[in-house]
Amino acid sequence: MGPKSAPKNLKACKRTQLEPYHSIITRLKFTREPSSRVIARMHTIVALHDAQFVRPNDSKIFGVGHSPEEVGEVLKAAGAPTDTVTLSVDALLVKGPKRLILIDTGVGGALQQSLAQAGYKPEDVTDVLITHSHPDHIGGLVKDGKLAFPKAAIRMSSAEWAFAKKNGQLEDIVKTIDGHVKTFKPGANVASGITSVGLKGHTPGHVGFQIVSGKEKLFDIGDTVHSSIISLAKPEWPVSFDNDVAGGERNRIDTLKKLAQTNELIFAPHFPFPGVGHIQSDGDRFKWEPTLTSGQ
């Protein structure tokens, strides 16, 4: 989510306490039962809920340079409240033949409860893949000053690890995970059926993860896109969370165009839970078509 000033921005958000829940992705469909269904007989993929943040519509995060009234019009057109912007914070759990892989860890909210509801313990996790080093993605790596997933190797891009180590606001987390981090270059195969995809702009080493299981695919886009409303209706609007605002805009627009063309299934960790669906073109903008909503 946020850049160097992320902790300040996150504190300005209201964390809404929600019951932990998850969805199991199976052949492009979902069940809300904590079962062991598989995707293409190779992977079970579970969306885990961690937290929800509610930001005031003040144009300080989304629509920078535009008035709250302009942002409000975009929200109103989507049937959303015009005075706030709501973002979910979610993660993916991928159960392969031999490994249990967590992609991102949230801010340290309800993730471990969601993990337990899915039938797993923190020590069951063998690998943690990190899209980028903002607090709402790596905050759950540490609990009570110790590794939250004690048996897991932590993997992030080399550029992102270098970026994290320079961020003084992450000092405590970096000290705790140092020695457990393994780095990679974008494009590397980081686990069986999982390939990293370079998506820099939001941060210098930001990546997504393409999960391939037989003929089935799911693309975790990380923070390429934040709001399922504003970021799709106005992808050219600056987002202050982006470390490189211009680079983030280019990557956001280019990725959205590609996703609309391919109609591939994606996971967007800040979209309404479970954050899985398709990006579609809508004139000169885009729209979100969720595969399932949390109410179903």
C-alpha positions as CSV (number, residue, x, y, z in Angstrom):
1,M,0.0,0.0,0.0
2,G,1.9,3.0,1.3
3,P,5.4,4.4,0.5
4,K,8.0,5.6,3.0
5,S,5.3,7.4,5.0
6,A,3.2,4.3,5.1
7,P,2.9,3.9,8.9
8,K,1.5,7.4,9.1
9,N,-0.9,6.8,6.3
10,L,-2.0,3.5,7.8
11,K,-2.6,5.0,11.2
12,A,-4.9,7.5,9.5
13,C,-7.0,4.6,8.3
14,K,-9.6,3.0,10.4
15,R,-9.0,-0.7,10.8
16,T,-12.4,-2.4,10.7
17,Q,-12.5,-5.6,12.8
18,L,-14.0,-8.4,10.7
19,E,-14.4,-12.0,11.3
20,P,-11.6,-14.0,9.7
21,Y,-12.7,-15.8,6.6
22,H,-11.4,-17.3,3.4
23,S,-12.3,-18.7,0.1
24,I,-10.8,-21.7,-1.6
25,I,-10.2,-21.3,-5.3
26,T,-11.0,-24.5,-7.2
27,R,-11.2,-24.6,-11.0
28,L,-11.9,-20.9,-11.1
29,K,-14.7,-21.3,-8.6
30,F,-14.9,-20.8,-4.8
31,T,-16.2,-22.5,-1.8
32,R,-16.3,-20.9,1.6
33,E,-15.8,-24.2,3.3
34,P,-12.4,-25.0,4.8
35,S,-11.9,-28.1,2.7
36,S,-9.0,-29.5,0.7
37,R,-10.2,-28.9,-2.8
38,V,-7.6,-28.5,-5.5
39,I,-7.1,-26.5,-8.6
40,A,-6.1,-28.7,-11.6
41,R,-5.2,-31.4,-9.1
42,M,-2.0,-29.6,-8.2
43,H,-2.7,-26.6,-5.9
44,T,-5.2,-25.5,-3.4
45,I,-5.3,-21.7,-3.3
46,V,-6.9,-19.9,-0.4
47,A,-7.7,-16.2,-0.1
48,L,-7.0,-15.1,3.5
49,H,-8.5,-12.0,5.0
50,D,-6.3,-9.8,7.3
51,A,-7.8,-6.4,7.7
52,Q,-9.8,-3.6,6.2
53,F,-8.9,0.1,6.1
54,V,-11.2,3.0,5.6
55,R,-9.6,6.3,4.4
56,P,-11.3,9.6,4.3
57,N,-11.9,10.9,0.8
58,D,-9.5,13.8,1.1
59,S,-7.5,13.4,-2.2
60,K,-4.3,12.8,-0.2
61,I,-4.1,9.1,-1.3
62,F,-6.3,8.7,-4.4
63,G,-6.9,11.4,-6.9
64,V,-3.9,13.5,-5.8
65,G,-4.3,16.9,-7.5
66,H,-8.0,16.4,-7.8
67,S,-10.7,17.6,-5.5
68,P,-12.5,15.3,-3.0
69,E,-15.7,16.3,-5.0
70,E,-14.1,14.8,-8.2
71,V,-13.2,11.7,-6.3
72,G,-16.6,11.5,-4.8
73,E,-18.2,11.6,-8.2
74,V,-16.3,8.5,-9.2
75,L,-17.3,6.7,-6.0
76,K,-20.9,7.8,-6.4
77,A,-21.1,6.4,-10.0
78,A,-20.1,3.0,-8.5
79,G,-22.7,3.2,-5.8
80,A,-20.1,3.6,-3.1
81,P,-20.0,6.1,-0.2
82,T,-18.5,9.4,-1.3
83,D,-16.8,10.4,1.9
84,T,-14.5,7.4,2.4
85,V,-12.3,5.0,0.4
86,T,-12.3,1.4,1.7
87,L,-9.5,-1.1,1.0
88,S,-9.3,-4.7,2.0
89,V,-6.0,-6.3,3.1
90,D,-5.7,-9.9,2.0
91,A,-3.2,-12.6,1.2
92,L,-3.0,-15.9,-0.7
93,L,-2.2,-19.3,0.6
94,V,-1.0,-21.8,-2.0
95,K,-0.8,-25.5,-1.0
96,G,1.4,-27.4,-3.5
97,P,2.4,-31.1,-3.5
98,K,5.2,-30.5,-1.0
99,R,5.1,-26.9,0.2
100,L,2.6,-24.5,1.8
101,I,3.3,-21.0,0.4
102,L,1.9,-17.7,1.8
103,I,2.0,-14.7,-0.6
104,D,2.2,-11.6,1.6
105,T,1.3,-11.4,5.2
106,G,-0.9,-8.4,5.7
107,V,-0.5,-5.8,8.4
108,G,-0.8,-8.4,11.2
109,G,-4.5,-8.3,11.7
110,A,-6.7,-11.4,11.4
111,L,-4.4,-13.3,9.1
112,Q,-3.4,-15.9,11.6
113,Q,-7.0,-16.5,12.5
114,S,-7.9,-16.9,8.9
115,L,-5.0,-19.3,8.5
116,A,-6.3,-21.4,11.4
117,Q,-9.8,-21.3,9.9
118,A,-8.3,-22.7,6.7
119,G,-6.9,-25.6,8.7
120,Y,-3.2,-24.6,9.0
121,K,-0.7,-23.5,11.7
122,P,2.0,-20.8,11.3
123,E,4.7,-23.5,11.5
124,D,3.1,-25.3,8.6
125,V,4.1,-22.5,6.2
126,T,7.3,-23.4,4.3
127,D,7.7,-20.2,2.2
128,V,6.5,-16.6,2.4
129,L,6.6,-14.8,-0.9
130,I,6.5,-11.0,-0.7
131,T,5.2,-8.7,-3.5
132,H,6.8,-5.7,-1.8
133,S,7.9,-4.3,1.5
134,H,5.1,-2.0,2.6
135,P,3.8,-2.6,6.1
136,D,0.4,-4.0,5.0
137,H,2.2,-6.7,3.1
138,I,5.1,-7.6,5.5
139,G,3.7,-6.5,8.8
140,G,2.4,-10.0,9.5
141,L,5.9,-11.4,9.2
142,V,6.7,-10.6,12.8
143,K,4.6,-11.3,15.9
144,D,5.6,-10.2,19.4
145,G,9.1,-9.5,18.1
146,K,9.6,-13.0,16.7
147,L,9.1,-14.6,13.3
148,A,5.4,-15.2,12.8
149,F,6.1,-18.2,10.5
150,P,9.2,-19.7,12.2
151,K,9.9,-22.5,9.6
152,A,9.4,-20.4,6.5
153,A,11.9,-19.1,4.1
154,I,11.1,-15.5,3.2
155,R,11.5,-14.5,-0.4
156,M,11.4,-11.1,-2.1
157,S,13.1,-9.5,-5.1
158,S,16.7,-8.3,-4.5
159,A,15.7,-4.8,-5.3
160,E,12.9,-4.8,-2.8
161,W,15.0,-6.3,0.0
162,A,17.6,-3.5,-0.6
163,F,14.7,-1.0,-0.6
164,A,13.3,-2.4,2.7
165,K,16.7,-2.3,4.4
166,K,17.0,1.5,3.7
167,N,13.6,2.2,5.2
168,G,14.1,3.2,8.8
169,Q,10.5,2.7,9.6
170,L,10.9,-1.0,8.9
171,E,14.0,-1.4,11.1
172,D,12.4,-3.7,13.6
173,I,10.9,-6.0,11.0
174,V,14.1,-6.0,8.9
175,K,16.2,-7.0,12.0
176,T,13.9,-9.9,12.8
177,I,13.7,-11.3,9.3
178,D,17.3,-10.7,8.3
179,G,19.1,-14.0,7.8
180,H,15.8,-15.6,6.7
181,V,15.4,-13.7,3.5
182,K,16.2,-15.2,0.1
183,T,16.2,-12.9,-2.9
184,F,15.4,-13.4,-6.5
185,K,15.3,-11.4,-9.8
186,P,11.9,-10.7,-11.4
187,G,11.1,-13.5,-13.8
188,A,12.5,-16.2,-11.6
189,N,10.6,-19.3,-10.8
190,V,10.2,-19.0,-7.0
191,A,8.4,-22.2,-6.3
192,S,6.8,-25.1,-8.2
193,G,4.2,-23.5,-10.5
194,I,4.9,-19.9,-9.3
195,T,6.8,-17.3,-11.3
196,S,7.7,-13.8,-10.2
197,V,6.6,-11.0,-12.6
198,G,8.4,-7.6,-12.4
199,L,5.8,-4.8,-11.7
200,K,8.0,-2.0,-10.4
201,G,6.7,1.5,-9.9
202,H,4.8,1.1,-6.7
203,T,8.1,0.3,-5.1
204,P,11.5,-0.3,-6.8
205,G,11.3,-4.1,-6.5
206,H,7.5,-4.6,-6.6
207,V,6.6,-7.9,-8.2
208,G,3.5,-10.0,-8.9
209,F,3.3,-13.8,-8.9
210,Q,1.8,-15.9,-11.7
211,I,0.5,-19.2,-10.4
212,V,0.1,-22.0,-13.0
213,S,-1.5,-25.3,-12.1
214,G,-2.1,-27.4,-15.2
215,K,-4.2,-25.3,-17.5
216,E,-5.4,-23.0,-14.7
217,K,-3.7,-19.7,-13.9
218,L,-4.1,-17.0,-11.2
219,F,-2.1,-13.8,-11.3
220,D,-1.4,-12.1,-7.9
221,I,-0.9,-8.4,-9.0
222,G,0.2,-7.1,-5.6
223,D,-0.3,-3.4,-5.4
224,T,-0.3,-2.6,-9.1
225,V,-3.9,-1.5,-8.5
226,H,-5.3,-0.5,-5.2
227,S,-9.0,0.6,-5.4
228,S,-11.4,-1.5,-7.4
229,I,-13.3,1.7,-8.1
230,I,-11.0,4.7,-8.4
231,S,-7.9,2.9,-9.8
232,L,-10.0,1.4,-12.6
233,A,-12.1,4.4,-13.4
234,K,-9.2,6.8,-13.3
235,P,-6.0,4.8,-13.6
236,E,-4.1,7.9,-14.7
237,W,-4.8,9.6,-11.3
238,P,-1.8,9.8,-9.1
239,V,-1.6,7.5,-6.0
240,S,0.5,8.8,-3.2
241,F,1.2,5.3,-2.0
242,D,3.4,4.8,-5.1
243,N,7.1,5.3,-4.5
244,D,7.5,6.3,-8.1
245,V,4.2,8.1,-8.9
246,A,4.9,8.3,-12.7
247,G,6.2,4.8,-12.8
248,G,3.3,3.5,-10.8
249,E,0.9,5.1,-13.2
250,R,2.6,3.6,-16.3
251,N,2.7,0.2,-14.8
252,R,-1.0,0.4,-13.6
253,I,-2.3,1.5,-17.1
254,D,-0.1,-1.0,-19.0
255,T,-1.0,-3.9,-16.7
256,L,-4.8,-3.0,-16.8
257,K,-4.7,-2.9,-20.6
258,K,-3.0,-6.3,-20.8
259,L,-5.3,-7.9,-18.2
260,A,-8.4,-6.6,-20.1
261,Q,-7.1,-8.1,-23.3
262,T,-6.2,-11.5,-21.8
263,N,-9.2,-11.7,-19.4
264,E,-7.0,-13.7,-17.1
265,L,-8.0,-14.5,-13.6
266,I,-6.3,-12.2,-11.0
267,F,-6.0,-11.7,-7.3
268,A,-5.9,-8.1,-6.1
269,P,-5.2,-8.0,-2.4
270,H,-6.9,-4.6,-1.8
271,F,-10.0,-5.3,-3.8
272,P,-13.2,-6.4,-1.9
273,F,-12.6,-9.9,-0.4
274,P,-11.8,-12.4,-1.8
275,G,-10.3,-10.1,-4.5
276,V,-10.4,-12.6,-7.3
277,G,-11.9,-11.9,-10.7
278,H,-11.3,-10.2,-14.1
279,I,-10.4,-6.8,-15.4
280,Q,-12.6,-5.7,-18.3
281,S,-12.5,-2.7,-20.6
282,D,-15.2,-0.1,-20.1
283,G,-14.8,2.5,-22.8
284,D,-11.6,4.5,-22.0
285,R,-11.5,3.0,-18.5
286,F,-11.8,-0.3,-16.8
287,K,-14.2,-2.2,-14.5
288,W,-13.9,-5.1,-12.0
289,E,-15.8,-8.4,-12.5
290,P,-15.4,-10.4,-9.3
291,T,-15.6,-14.2,-9.6
292,L,-17.3,-14.2,-6.2
293,T,-18.2,-11.7,-3.5
294,S,-17.8,-12.2,0.2
295,G,-21.6,-12.3,0.7
296,Q,-22.0,-15.4,-1.5
